[in-house]
Amino acid sequence: MKLRWSKSRHATVITVITLMVLASVGMSAGAVGQGATPTMIAGTELPGELATVRYDDIFLRGFILDDTMMVPIRPVAEAFKATVHWDPEGHTVVNGYIVDIVIRWDQAWMPAKDLVPILGCWYTWDQETRTVTISNGFRNVYVQAPLGIPYPAGKTNVTSEAPTGASNTVSGDNPASLREDGPDLWIPVERREPKGKVALTFDDGPDPVITGKIVDTLAEYRVKATFFFEGWRAVSYADVAKKVVKAGHDIGNHGYSHKDLKELDLEEARQEIRKAQNAIKSSTGILPKWFRPPYGSYNDDIRAIAKEEGASIVLWNLTPDDWKNPGEAIIRKRVTSSVKDGSIVLLHVREQTWSALPRLIQELTDMGYELVGLSEIM
Protein backbone atom coordinates (compact mmCIF):
# COMPACT_ATOMS: atom_id res chain seq x y z
CA MET A 1 0.00 0.00 0.00
CA LYS A 2 1.48 3.39 -0.97
CA LEU A 3 1.53 5.99 1.81
CA ARG A 4 0.50 9.49 0.90
CA TRP A 5 1.68 12.62 2.72
CA SER A 6 -0.69 15.47 2.89
CA LYS A 7 0.67 18.85 1.95
CA SER A 8 0.05 20.14 5.46
CA ARG A 9 1.91 17.23 7.11
CA HIS A 10 4.87 17.65 4.72
CA ALA A 11 5.09 21.37 5.50
CA THR A 12 4.95 20.66 9.23
CA VAL A 13 7.92 18.26 9.08
CA ILE A 14 10.04 20.74 7.10
CA THR A 15 9.20 23.49 9.57
CA VAL A 16 10.21 21.34 12.56
CA ILE A 17 13.55 20.39 10.99
CA THR A 18 14.30 24.01 10.12
CA LEU A 19 13.54 25.17 13.69
CA MET A 20 15.78 22.47 15.14
CA VAL A 21 18.73 23.58 12.93
CA LEU A 22 18.21 27.24 13.78
CA ALA A 23 18.02 26.44 17.48
CA SER A 24 21.29 24.53 17.31
CA VAL A 25 23.06 27.40 15.55
CA GLY A 26 21.65 29.90 18.00
CA MET A 27 22.87 27.92 20.99
CA SER A 28 26.40 27.79 19.55
CA ALA A 29 26.43 31.50 18.83
CA GLY A 30 25.09 32.25 22.27
CA ALA A 31 27.83 30.20 23.89
CA VAL A 32 30.50 32.09 22.01
CA GLY A 33 28.86 35.40 22.74
CA GLN A 34 28.86 34.56 26.46
CA GLY A 35 32.65 34.11 26.40
CA ALA A 36 32.83 30.35 26.07
CA THR A 37 36.21 29.05 24.87
CA PRO A 38 36.95 25.86 22.99
CA THR A 39 38.74 23.11 24.87
CA MET A 40 42.35 22.70 23.80
CA ILE A 41 43.67 19.25 23.11
CA ALA A 42 46.87 18.47 24.98
CA GLY A 43 49.97 19.16 22.90
CA THR A 44 48.30 21.63 20.53
CA GLU A 45 48.82 25.37 20.15
CA LEU A 46 46.41 28.10 19.23
CA PRO A 47 47.23 29.66 15.85
CA GLY A 48 48.58 33.18 16.11
CA GLU A 49 49.75 32.73 19.69
CA LEU A 50 51.65 35.83 20.80
CA ALA A 51 55.35 35.58 21.63
CA THR A 52 57.22 38.04 23.85
CA VAL A 53 59.91 39.90 21.90
CA ARG A 54 62.90 41.42 23.66
CA TYR A 55 65.81 43.29 22.09
CA ASP A 56 69.29 43.77 23.52
CA ASP A 57 69.91 46.83 25.66
CA ILE A 58 72.13 49.61 24.31
CA PHE A 59 74.51 51.73 26.39
CA LEU A 60 75.60 55.22 25.31
CA ARG A 61 77.24 58.32 26.76
CA GLY A 62 75.62 61.73 27.12
CA PHE A 63 76.44 65.08 28.69
CA ILE A 64 74.73 67.81 30.69
CA LEU A 65 73.92 71.17 29.13
CA ASP A 66 72.02 73.84 31.06
CA ASP A 67 70.77 71.26 33.60
CA THR A 68 69.43 69.10 30.77
CA MET A 69 70.53 65.61 29.79
CA MET A 70 71.67 65.64 26.17
CA VAL A 71 71.60 62.38 24.18
CA PRO A 72 73.08 61.50 20.75
CA ILE A 73 70.22 61.66 18.27
CA ARG A 74 71.15 59.07 15.65
CA PRO A 75 72.05 56.04 17.82
CA VAL A 76 69.07 56.60 20.14
CA ALA A 77 66.59 57.11 17.30
CA GLU A 78 67.81 54.17 15.26
CA ALA A 79 67.67 51.91 18.32
CA PHE A 80 63.88 52.36 18.12
CA LYS A 81 63.69 52.06 14.31
CA ALA A 82 63.13 55.78 13.82
CA THR A 83 64.32 57.64 10.73
CA VAL A 84 66.95 60.37 10.92
CA HIS A 85 67.97 62.51 7.97
CA TRP A 86 68.78 66.03 6.88
CA ASP A 87 66.56 68.07 4.57
CA PRO A 88 67.91 70.27 1.75
CA GLU A 89 68.08 73.27 4.09
CA GLY A 90 70.29 71.41 6.55
CA HIS A 91 67.61 70.72 9.18
CA THR A 92 67.77 67.53 11.23
CA VAL A 93 64.57 65.54 10.79
CA VAL A 94 63.51 62.71 13.13
CA ASN A 95 60.39 60.73 12.20
CA GLY A 96 59.23 63.68 10.11
CA TYR A 97 59.83 66.32 12.81
CA ILE A 98 62.41 69.08 12.42
CA VAL A 99 64.26 69.13 15.72
CA ASP A 100 66.50 71.60 17.51
CA ILE A 101 70.03 70.25 17.83
CA VAL A 102 73.38 71.05 19.31
CA ILE A 103 76.59 70.02 17.54
CA ARG A 104 79.34 68.63 19.76
CA TRP A 105 82.24 66.36 18.77
CA ASP A 106 80.92 66.13 15.19
CA GLN A 107 77.63 64.66 16.40
CA ALA A 108 74.06 65.93 16.78
CA TRP A 109 72.56 66.05 20.28
CA MET A 110 69.23 67.09 21.78
CA PRO A 111 67.50 66.89 25.18
CA ALA A 112 66.27 63.43 26.10
CA LYS A 113 62.93 64.86 27.20
CA ASP A 114 62.36 66.31 23.71
CA LEU A 115 63.52 63.29 21.68
CA VAL A 116 61.63 60.66 23.67
CA PRO A 117 58.03 61.60 22.71
CA ILE A 118 59.00 61.80 19.03
CA LEU A 119 60.12 58.18 19.28
CA GLY A 120 56.96 57.08 21.07
CA CYS A 121 58.94 56.08 24.17
CA TRP A 122 59.15 57.02 27.82
CA TYR A 123 62.14 57.68 30.06
CA THR A 124 63.35 57.99 33.63
CA TRP A 125 66.28 59.80 35.22
CA ASP A 126 68.41 58.07 37.84
CA GLN A 127 70.22 60.80 39.73
CA GLU A 128 72.51 58.42 41.62
CA THR A 129 73.98 56.81 38.49
CA ARG A 130 73.41 59.90 36.33
CA THR A 131 71.63 57.78 33.73
CA VAL A 132 68.62 58.37 31.50
CA THR A 133 66.77 55.15 30.63
CA ILE A 134 64.74 55.37 27.41
CA SER A 135 62.33 52.51 26.72
CA ASN A 136 59.51 51.40 24.45
CA GLY A 137 58.76 48.22 26.39
CA PHE A 138 60.85 46.05 24.08
CA ARG A 139 64.27 47.72 24.31
CA ASN A 140 66.07 49.92 26.82
CA VAL A 141 68.66 52.51 25.86
CA TYR A 142 70.81 53.75 28.74
CA VAL A 143 72.53 57.11 28.32
CA GLN A 144 74.93 58.01 31.12
CA ALA A 145 76.55 61.34 31.82
CA PRO A 146 80.27 61.05 32.65
CA LEU A 147 81.42 61.70 36.19
CA GLY A 148 82.56 65.19 37.03
CA ILE A 149 79.83 66.97 35.08
CA PRO A 150 76.87 68.53 36.96
CA TYR A 151 73.65 66.56 36.74
CA PRO A 152 70.10 67.90 36.30
CA ALA A 153 68.31 68.87 39.48
CA GLY A 154 64.94 67.37 40.32
CA LYS A 155 63.29 63.95 40.38
CA THR A 156 62.32 61.58 37.61
CA ASN A 157 61.45 63.44 34.44
CA VAL A 158 57.99 63.10 32.92
CA THR A 159 57.52 63.00 29.18
CA SER A 160 55.28 65.49 27.47
CA GLU A 161 52.20 64.40 25.55
CA ALA A 162 53.36 65.97 22.28
CA PRO A 163 56.80 66.34 20.75
CA THR A 164 58.30 69.46 22.26
CA GLY A 165 61.53 69.15 20.29
CA ALA A 166 59.83 69.88 16.98
CA SER A 167 60.22 73.36 15.53
CA ASN A 168 60.88 75.18 12.29
CA THR A 169 64.34 76.37 13.27
CA VAL A 170 67.60 74.66 14.04
CA SER A 171 70.23 75.87 16.46
CA GLY A 172 73.87 74.83 16.46
CA ASP A 173 76.98 75.34 14.41
CA ASN A 174 76.58 74.43 10.75
CA PRO A 175 74.28 71.40 11.12
CA ALA A 176 74.54 70.68 7.40
CA SER A 177 78.15 69.61 7.91
CA LEU A 178 77.21 66.88 10.38
CA ARG A 179 78.32 63.45 9.22
CA GLU A 180 75.50 60.90 9.14
CA ASP A 181 78.01 58.16 9.85
CA GLY A 182 79.81 60.04 12.61
CA PRO A 183 81.35 57.99 15.44
CA ASP A 184 79.70 57.52 18.80
CA LEU A 185 80.98 59.98 21.37
CA TRP A 186 83.21 58.74 24.13
CA ILE A 187 84.10 61.05 27.00
CA PRO A 188 87.03 60.00 29.21
CA VAL A 189 86.20 59.11 32.79
CA GLU A 190 88.34 58.62 35.86
CA ARG A 191 90.20 55.35 35.49
CA ARG A 192 89.80 52.61 38.07
CA GLU A 193 92.46 50.54 39.79
CA PRO A 194 94.34 48.10 37.52
CA LYS A 195 92.43 44.84 37.08
CA GLY A 196 94.80 42.80 34.95
CA LYS A 197 95.56 41.96 31.35
CA VAL A 198 93.24 41.18 28.44
CA ALA A 199 94.19 39.84 25.00
CA LEU A 200 92.20 40.99 21.97
CA THR A 201 92.60 38.42 19.18
CA PHE A 202 91.48 38.76 15.56
CA ASP A 203 90.68 35.77 13.34
CA ASP A 204 90.24 35.39 9.56
CA GLY A 205 92.88 37.84 8.33
CA PRO A 206 94.79 39.36 6.86
CA ASP A 207 92.20 41.33 4.93
CA PRO A 208 93.40 43.78 2.26
CA VAL A 209 91.52 46.69 3.86
CA ILE A 210 90.09 46.07 7.33
CA THR A 211 93.17 44.47 8.89
CA GLY A 212 95.15 47.60 8.13
CA LYS A 213 92.43 49.76 9.68
CA ILE A 214 92.49 47.64 12.82
CA VAL A 215 96.26 47.95 13.06
CA ASP A 216 96.01 51.74 12.70
CA THR A 217 93.39 51.93 15.46
CA LEU A 218 95.50 49.80 17.79
CA ALA A 219 98.47 52.07 17.09
CA GLU A 220 96.39 55.16 17.85
CA TYR A 221 95.59 53.82 21.31
CA ARG A 222 99.00 52.21 21.80
CA VAL A 223 97.76 48.72 22.55
CA LYS A 224 98.88 45.32 21.32
CA ALA A 225 96.78 42.43 20.01
CA THR A 226 97.11 39.04 18.35
CA PHE A 227 96.18 38.14 14.78
CA PHE A 228 95.44 34.57 13.68
CA PHE A 229 96.16 34.42 9.95
CA GLU A 230 94.81 32.05 7.35
CA GLY A 231 97.72 30.74 5.27
CA TRP A 232 96.40 31.62 1.83
CA ARG A 233 95.55 35.12 2.98
CA ALA A 234 99.03 35.64 4.42
CA VAL A 235 100.41 34.86 0.95
CA SER A 236 97.84 36.90 -0.99
CA TYR A 237 98.12 39.95 1.28
CA ALA A 238 101.72 39.66 2.39
CA ASP A 239 102.14 43.44 2.65
CA VAL A 240 99.31 43.63 5.18
CA ALA A 241 100.74 40.68 7.12
CA LYS A 242 104.09 42.47 7.29
CA LYS A 243 102.36 45.62 8.55
CA VAL A 244 100.86 43.65 11.45
CA VAL A 245 104.25 42.24 12.42
CA LYS A 246 106.00 45.60 12.03
CA ALA A 247 103.46 47.13 14.44
CA GLY A 248 104.59 44.63 17.08
CA HIS A 249 101.50 42.42 17.28
CA ASP A 250 101.58 38.69 17.92
CA ILE A 251 100.84 36.27 15.07
CA GLY A 252 99.02 32.94 15.13
CA ASN A 253 98.04 30.19 12.68
CA HIS A 254 94.35 29.82 11.73
CA GLY A 255 94.73 27.03 9.17
CA TYR A 256 95.54 27.40 5.50
CA SER A 257 91.98 27.58 4.11
CA HIS A 258 89.73 27.67 7.21
CA LYS A 259 88.56 24.06 6.97
CA ASP A 260 87.05 22.10 9.85
CA LEU A 261 89.99 19.82 10.62
CA LYS A 262 87.84 17.20 12.33
CA GLU A 263 86.14 16.63 8.97
CA LEU A 264 89.49 15.78 7.32
CA ASP A 265 91.70 12.75 7.60
CA LEU A 266 94.82 13.24 9.71
CA GLU A 267 97.19 13.82 6.78
CA GLU A 268 94.90 16.48 5.29
CA ALA A 269 94.65 18.13 8.70
CA ARG A 270 98.43 18.12 8.99
CA GLN A 271 98.76 19.79 5.60
CA GLU A 272 96.29 22.53 6.59
CA ILE A 273 98.43 23.34 9.63
CA ARG A 274 101.82 22.88 7.98
CA LYS A 275 101.00 24.87 4.83
CA ALA A 276 99.73 27.76 6.97
CA GLN A 277 102.88 27.67 9.12
CA ASN A 278 105.07 27.85 6.04
CA ALA A 279 102.95 30.53 4.34
CA ILE A 280 102.95 32.80 7.38
CA LYS A 281 106.69 32.39 7.90
CA SER A 282 107.33 33.09 4.22
CA SER A 283 105.26 36.30 4.37
CA THR A 284 106.32 37.64 7.75
CA GLY A 285 109.51 35.86 8.74
CA ILE A 286 107.78 34.50 11.84
CA LEU A 287 106.86 30.89 12.51
CA PRO A 288 103.66 31.01 14.61
CA LYS A 289 103.79 29.30 17.99
CA TRP A 290 100.02 29.29 18.41
CA PHE A 291 97.36 27.53 16.36
CA ARG A 292 93.66 28.36 16.59
CA PRO A 293 91.66 25.66 14.78
CA PRO A 294 88.87 27.04 12.57
CA TYR A 295 85.51 26.91 14.38
CA GLY A 296 87.40 25.82 17.50
CA SER A 297 87.10 22.28 16.15
CA TYR A 298 89.88 19.87 17.16
CA ASN A 299 90.65 16.64 18.99
CA ASP A 300 93.66 15.01 20.61
CA ASP A 301 95.10 13.95 17.24
CA ILE A 302 94.91 17.49 15.88
CA ARG A 303 96.44 18.86 19.07
CA ALA A 304 99.35 16.42 18.64
CA ILE A 305 99.82 17.35 14.97
CA ALA A 306 99.87 21.08 15.79
CA LYS A 307 102.50 20.46 18.47
CA GLU A 308 104.62 18.51 16.01
CA GLU A 309 104.41 21.46 13.61
CA GLY A 310 105.59 23.82 16.36
CA ALA A 311 102.32 25.39 17.52
CA SER A 312 100.20 25.04 20.66
CA ILE A 313 96.42 25.21 20.38
CA VAL A 314 94.91 28.43 21.73
CA LEU A 315 91.14 29.02 21.82
CA TRP A 316 89.33 31.81 23.70
CA ASN A 317 87.24 32.37 26.82
CA LEU A 318 85.17 35.37 25.72
CA THR A 319 83.49 36.25 22.44
CA PRO A 320 80.82 38.81 21.46
CA ASP A 321 79.90 36.81 18.32
CA ASP A 322 80.91 39.83 16.28
CA TRP A 323 80.91 37.74 13.10
CA LYS A 324 77.10 37.91 13.24
CA ASN A 325 77.25 41.74 13.04
CA PRO A 326 75.00 42.31 16.09
CA GLY A 327 75.82 46.03 16.31
CA GLU A 328 78.73 48.01 17.69
CA ALA A 329 77.10 48.71 21.07
CA ILE A 330 76.25 45.03 21.54
CA ILE A 331 79.78 43.95 20.66
CA ARG A 332 81.19 46.30 23.28
CA LYS A 333 78.63 45.39 25.92
CA ARG A 334 79.14 41.64 25.51
CA VAL A 335 82.86 42.10 26.08
CA THR A 336 82.82 44.64 28.91
CA SER A 337 80.08 42.84 30.84
CA SER A 338 82.03 39.56 31.06
CA VAL A 339 85.69 40.53 30.81
CA LYS A 340 88.15 39.63 33.57
CA ASP A 341 91.87 39.32 34.14
CA GLY A 342 93.31 36.86 31.61
CA SER A 343 90.40 37.05 29.16
CA ILE A 344 91.23 36.03 25.60
CA VAL A 345 88.66 37.82 23.46
CA LEU A 346 87.74 36.30 20.10
CA LEU A 347 87.11 38.97 17.48
CA HIS A 348 87.07 38.83 13.69
CA VAL A 349 88.32 40.98 10.86
CA ARG A 350 84.98 42.65 10.13
CA GLU A 351 83.97 46.24 9.36
CA GLN A 352 81.61 46.41 12.32
CA THR A 353 84.28 45.07 14.68
CA TRP A 354 86.72 47.71 13.50
CA SER A 355 84.09 50.42 14.02
CA ALA A 356 83.45 49.21 17.57
CA LEU A 357 87.14 48.94 18.42
CA PRO A 358 87.96 52.53 19.54
CA ARG A 359 85.17 52.67 22.10
CA LEU A 360 85.87 49.08 23.20
CA ILE A 361 89.52 49.90 23.84
CA GLN A 362 88.61 53.03 25.75
CA GLU A 363 86.01 51.29 27.88
CA LEU A 364 88.29 48.37 28.75
CA THR A 365 91.11 50.77 29.59
CA ASP A 366 88.81 52.84 31.81
CA MET A 367 87.79 49.63 33.58
CA GLY A 368 91.45 49.12 34.49
CA TYR A 369 92.54 46.49 31.97
CA GLU A 370 95.80 46.48 30.06
CA LEU A 371 95.38 45.24 26.48
CA VAL A 372 98.26 43.00 25.46
CA GLY A 373 99.31 40.32 23.00
CA LEU A 374 99.02 36.64 23.88
CA SER A 375 102.74 36.53 24.58
CA GLU A 376 102.13 38.54 27.75
CA ILE A 377 99.38 36.20 29.00
CA MET A 378 100.56 32.75 27.97
VEXLOTOR-137126 format. One record per residue (C-alpha): residue in one letter; x, y, z. Coordinates in steps of 0.1 Angstrom, whole numbers, plus 5000, padded with zeros to 4 digits. Example, Ala and Ser with C-alpha at 12.3 -4.5 7.8 and 13.67 -1.06 7.14 Angstrom:
2
a512349555078 s513749895071 
//
This chain:
378
m500050005000 k501550344990 l501550605018 r500550955009 w501751265027 s499351555029 k500751895019 s500152015055 r501951725071 h504951775047 a505152145055 t505052075092 v507951835091 i510052075071 t509252355096 v510252135126 i513652045110 t514352405101 l513552525137 m515852255151 v518752365129 l518252725138 a518052645175 s521352455173 v523152745155 g521652995180 m522952795210 s526452785195 a526453155188 g525153235223 a527853025239 v530553215220 g528953545227 q528953465265 g532653415264 a532853035261 t536252905249 p536952595230 t538752315249 m542352275238 i543751935231 a546951855250 g550051925229 t548352165205 e548852545202 l546452815192 p547252975159 g548653325161 e549753275197 l551753585208 a555353565216 t557253805238 v559953995219 r562954145237 y565854335221 d569354385235 d569954685257 i572154965243 f574555175264 l575655525253 r577255835268 g575656175271 f576456515287 i574756785307 l573957125291 d572057385311 d570857135336 t569456915308 m570556565298 m571756565262 v571656245242 p573156155208 i570256175183 r571155915156 p572055605178 v569155665201 a566655715173 e567855425153 a567755195183 f563955245181 k563755215143 a563155585138 t564355765107 v567056045109 h568056255080 w568856605069 d566656815046 p567957035017 e568157335041 g570357145066 h567657075092 t567856755112 v564656555108 v563556275131 n560456075122 g559256375101 y559856635128 i562456915124 v564356915157 d566557165175 i570057025178 v573457105193 i576657005175 r579356865198 w582256645188 d580956615152 q577656475164 a574156595168 w572656615203 m569256715218 p567556695252 a566356345261 k562956495272 d562456635237 l563556335217 v561656075237 p558056165227 i559056185190 l560155825193 g557055715211 c558955615242 w559255705278 y562155775301 t563455805336 w566355985352 d568455815378 q570256085397 e572555845416 t574055685385 r573455995363 t571655785337 v568655845315 t566855525306 i564755545274 s562355255267 n559555145244 g558854825264 f560854615241 r564354775243 n566154995268 v568755255259 y570855375287 v572555715283 q574955805311 a576656135318 p580356105327 l581456175362 g582656525370 i579856705351 p576956855370 y573656665367 p570156795363 a568356895395 g564956745403 k563356405404 t562356165376 n561456345344 v558056315329 t557556305292 s555356555275 e552256445255 a553456605223 p556856635208 t558356955223 g561556915203 a559856995170 s560257345155 n560957525123 t564357645133 v567657475140 s570257595165 g573957485165 d577057535144 n576657445108 p574357145111 a574557075074 s578156965079 l577256695104 r578356345092 e575556095091 d578055825099 g579856005126 p581355805154 d579755755188 l581056005214 w583255875241 i584156115270 p587056005292 v586255915328 e588355865359 r590255535355 r589855265381 e592555055398 p594354815375 k592454485371 g594854285350 k595654205314 v593254125284 a594253985250 l592254105220 t592653845192 f591553885156 d590753585133 d590253545096 g592953785083 p594853945069 d592254135049 p593454385023 v591554675039 i590154615073 t593254455089 g595254765081 k592454985097 i592554765128 v596354795131 d596055175127 t593455195155 l595554985178 a598555215171 e596455525178 y595655385213 r599055225218 v597854875226 k598954535213 a596854245200 t597153905184 f596253815148 f595453465137 f596253445099 e594853205073 g597753075053 w596453165018 r595653515030 a599053565044 v600453495010 s597853694990 y598154005013 a601753975024 d602154345026 v599354365052 a600754075071 k604154255073 k602454565085 v600954365115 v604354225124 k606054565120 a603554715144 g604654465171 h601554245173 d601653875179 i600853635151 g599053295151 n598053025127 h594452985117 g594752705092 y595552745055 s592052765041 h589752775072 k588652415070 d587052215099 l590051985106 k587851725123 e586151665090 l589551585073 d591751275076 l594851325097 e597251385068 e594951655053 a594651815087 r598451815090 q598851985056 e596352255066 i598452335096 r601852295080 k601052495048 a599752785070 q602952775091 n605152795060 a602953055043 i602953285074 k606753245079 s607353315042 s605353635044 t606353765077 g609553595087 i607853455118 l606953095125 p603753105146 k603852935180 w600052935184 f597452755164 r593752845166 p591752575148 p588952705126 y585552695144 g587452585175 s587152235161 y589951995172 n590651665190 d593751505206 d595151395172 i594951755159 r596451895191 a599351645186 i599851745150 a599952115158 k602552055185 e604651855160 e604452155136 g605652385164 a602352545175 s600252505207 i596452525204 v594952845217 l591152905218 w589353185237 n587253245268 l585253545257 t583553635224 p580853885215 d579953685183 d580953985163 w580953775131 k577153795132 n577254175130 p575054235161 g575854605163 e578754805177 a577154875211 i576354505215 i579854395207 r581254635233 k578654545259 r579154165255 v582954215261 t582854465289 s580154285308 s582053965311 v585754055308 k588253965336 d591953935341 g593353695316 s590453715292 i591253605256 v588753785235 l587753635201 l587153905175 h587153885137 v588354105109 r585054275101 e584054625094 q581654645123 t584354515147 w586754775135 s584155045140 a583454925176 l587154895184 p588055255195 r585255275221 l585954915232 i589554995238 q588655305258 e586055135279 l588354845287 t591155085296 d588855285318 m587854965336 g591454915345 y592554655320 e595854655301 l595454525265 v598354305255 g599354035230 l599053665239 s602753655246 e602153855278 i599453625290 m600653275280 
//
